[in-house]
Amino acid sequence: MSAVEFSSFPQGGVAVVFGASGGVGAALVENLRAGGGFAHVAALSRRSDPAFDLTDEASIAQAVASVAQRGALRLVIDATGFLHDEAQAPEKALRDLDAANLARAFALNAIGPALLMKHVLPALAPSGKAVFATLSARVGSIGDNHLGGWYGYRASKAALNQFVRTGAIELKRRRPAALCVALHPGTVRTQLSDPFTKDGLEVQTPQTSAARLLGVMDGLTADQSGGFFDHLGLPIPW
Ligand SMILES: NC(=O)c1ccc[n+]([C@@H]2O[C@H](COP(=O)([O-])OP(=O)(O)OC[C@H]3O[C@@H](n4cnc5c(N)ncnc54)[C@H](OP(=O)(O)O)[C@@H]3O)[C@@H](O)[C@H]2O)c1
């Protein structure tokens, strides 16, 4: 793993990864800690101290307040997300749609991250570059949807993208140097993707994806706030 050497953020400050227990989230923390570009790197999950749960806004508010006490929030990454578990699989066809499963996908992929934005964006460093990035997915792109299927995951990530775009517009009024973006990590070998990776698809290690994502975040400029980018920094259509 090559640690990213950040060049665009003011010295010091705090980096935070929400979802540090996930495949990509853990690799992001590892890279940030190895690089030393931030004075403090906070790794938050449902089992950290403080802990947060996407379905519990009070826990989100407490976690954000706690990390904001450690210094200026320069880089806050939301690496949470949900695709499947033993109770729920991505829908192949309309006949598979289930109201409770759809509500769960929206709660975890859109509403929880939106509540994170609600508490994180006003707490970002008041001047100089600061970034809030949430991990979305290319399949959340409406313009790029040629295959169908995965209704709940696609629709909840599309909703997340709209939250990001809308939050970025509000953020620009108060913190013109700050960014709010949606990033696609590429296909990454984690428990989330394992049942679905096919031969021929470029599957990255979490370490490779994390290094690429951090490089993208370092390279983004304020005029790119509100955008949706992949792990190579290329824009993805909404
Ligand atoms: N892997 C891929 O190929 C791929 C492709 C495109 C997009 N993405 C996106 O990239 C992001 C990271 O994916 P990943 O592959 O690293 O997935 P992962 O290994 O399954 O990690 C998911 C993370 O979300 C957290 N999470 C789930 N429910 C939560 C809740 N209620 N409260 C707090 N945290 C919760 C998990 O915490 P626990 O450990 O507590 O469950 C875990 O930290 C996701 O947004 C995913 O949609 C991944």
The ligand as an SDF file (V2000), in Angstrom:
LIG
                    3D

 48 52  0  0  0  0  0  0  0  0999 V2000
  -17.2590   -2.9920   -2.7140 N   0  0  0  0  0  0  0  0  0  0  0  0
  -17.6130   -2.5340   -3.9060 C   0  0  0  0  0  0  0  0  0  0  0  0
  -17.3300   -3.1460   -4.9540 O   0  0  0  0  0  0  0  0  0  0  0  0
  -18.3770   -1.2260   -4.0160 C   0  0  0  0  0  0  0  0  0  0  0  0
  -18.7420   -0.7900   -5.2970 C   0  0  0  0  0  0  0  0  0  0  0  0
  -19.4480    0.4190   -5.4230 C   0  0  0  0  0  0  0  0  0  0  0  0
  -19.7570    1.1470   -4.2890 C   0  0  0  0  0  0  0  0  0  0  0  0
  -19.3970    0.6800   -3.0550 N   0  0  0  0  0  0  0  0  0  0  0  0
  -19.7680    1.4940   -1.8850 C   0  0  0  0  0  0  0  0  0  0  0  0
  -18.6230    1.7260   -1.0910 O   0  0  0  0  0  0  0  0  0  0  0  0
  -19.0090    1.8220    0.2930 C   0  0  0  0  0  0  0  0  0  0  0  0
  -18.1580    0.8770    1.1210 C   0  0  0  0  0  0  0  0  0  0  0  0
  -18.4160   -0.4410    0.6760 O   0  0  0  0  0  0  0  0  0  0  0  0
  -17.6360   -1.7220    1.2330 P   0  0  0  0  0  0  0  0  0  0  0  0
  -17.4610   -2.6090    0.0620 O   0  0  0  0  0  0  0  0  0  0  0  0
  -16.4560   -1.3120    2.0470 O   0  0  0  0  0  0  0  0  0  0  0  0
  -18.7660   -2.3470    2.1740 O   0  0  0  0  0  0  0  0  0  0  0  0
  -18.6870   -3.1120    3.5880 P   0  0  0  0  0  0  0  0  0  0  0  0
  -17.3680   -3.7910    3.7390 O   0  0  0  0  0  0  0  0  0  0  0  0
  -19.9190   -3.9230    3.6530 O   0  0  0  0  0  0  0  0  0  0  0  0
  -18.7690   -1.9030    4.6440 O   0  0  0  0  0  0  0  0  0  0  0  0
  -19.9860   -1.2690    4.9250 C   0  0  0  0  0  0  0  0  0  0  0  0
  -19.8170   -0.3530    6.1200 C   0  0  0  0  0  0  0  0  0  0  0  0
  -21.0980    0.2520    6.3930 O   0  0  0  0  0  0  0  0  0  0  0  0
  -21.3200    0.1340    7.7900 C   0  0  0  0  0  0  0  0  0  0  0  0
  -22.7330    0.1400    8.1640 N   0  0  0  0  0  0  0  0  0  0  0  0
  -23.7200   -0.6540    7.6760 C   0  0  0  0  0  0  0  0  0  0  0  0
  -24.8590   -0.3870    8.3340 N   0  0  0  0  0  0  0  0  0  0  0  0
  -24.5790    0.5730    9.2650 C   0  0  0  0  0  0  0  0  0  0  0  0
  -25.3300    1.2420   10.2610 C   0  0  0  0  0  0  0  0  0  0  0  0
  -26.6290    0.9910   10.4650 N   0  0  0  0  0  0  0  0  0  0  0  0
  -24.7010    2.1700   11.0130 N   0  0  0  0  0  0  0  0  0  0  0  0
  -23.3880    2.4310   10.8550 C   0  0  0  0  0  0  0  0  0  0  0  0
  -22.6210    1.8160    9.9370 N   0  0  0  0  0  0  0  0  0  0  0  0
  -23.2200    0.8960    9.1560 C   0  0  0  0  0  0  0  0  0  0  0  0
  -20.6890   -1.2020    8.1630 C   0  0  0  0  0  0  0  0  0  0  0  0
  -20.5610   -1.2730    9.5670 O   0  0  0  0  0  0  0  0  0  0  0  0
  -20.6010   -2.6990   10.3730 P   0  0  0  0  0  0  0  0  0  0  0  0
  -19.2110   -3.2620   10.2480 O   0  0  0  0  0  0  0  0  0  0  0  0
  -20.9520   -2.2980   11.7470 O   0  0  0  0  0  0  0  0  0  0  0  0
  -21.6480   -3.5360    9.6900 O   0  0  0  0  0  0  0  0  0  0  0  0
  -19.3770   -1.0810    7.4030 C   0  0  0  0  0  0  0  0  0  0  0  0
  -18.4700   -0.2830    8.1110 O   0  0  0  0  0  0  0  0  0  0  0  0
  -20.5150    1.5410    0.3250 C   0  0  0  0  0  0  0  0  0  0  0  0
  -21.2190    2.7570    0.3050 O   0  0  0  0  0  0  0  0  0  0  0  0
  -20.7630    0.7880   -0.9740 C   0  0  0  0  0  0  0  0  0  0  0  0
  -22.0900    0.9480   -1.4170 O   0  0  0  0  0  0  0  0  0  0  0  0
  -18.7110   -0.4830   -2.8960 C   0  0  0  0  0  0  0  0  0  0  0  0
  1  2  1  0
  2  3  2  0
  2  4  1  0
  4  5  1  0
  4 48  2  0
  5  6  2  0
  6  7  1  0
  7  8  2  0
  8  9  1  0
  8 48  1  0
  9 10  1  0
  9 46  1  0
 10 11  1  0
 11 12  1  0
 11 44  1  0
 12 13  1  0
 13 14  1  0
 14 15  2  0
 14 16  1  0
 14 17  1  0
 17 18  1  0
 18 19  2  0
 18 20  1  0
 18 21  1  0
 21 22  1  0
 22 23  1  0
 23 24  1  0
 23 42  1  0
 24 25  1  0
 25 26  1  0
 25 36  1  0
 26 27  1  0
 26 35  1  0
 27 28  2  0
 28 29  1  0
 29 30  1  0
 29 35  2  0
 30 31  1  0
 30 32  2  0
 32 33  1  0
 33 34  2  0
 34 35  1  0
 36 37  1  0
 36 42  1  0
 37 38  1  0
 38 39  2  0
 38 40  1  0
 38 41  1  0
 42 43  1  0
 44 45  1  0
 44 46  1  0
 46 47  1  0
M  CHG  2   8   1  16  -1
M  END
$$$$
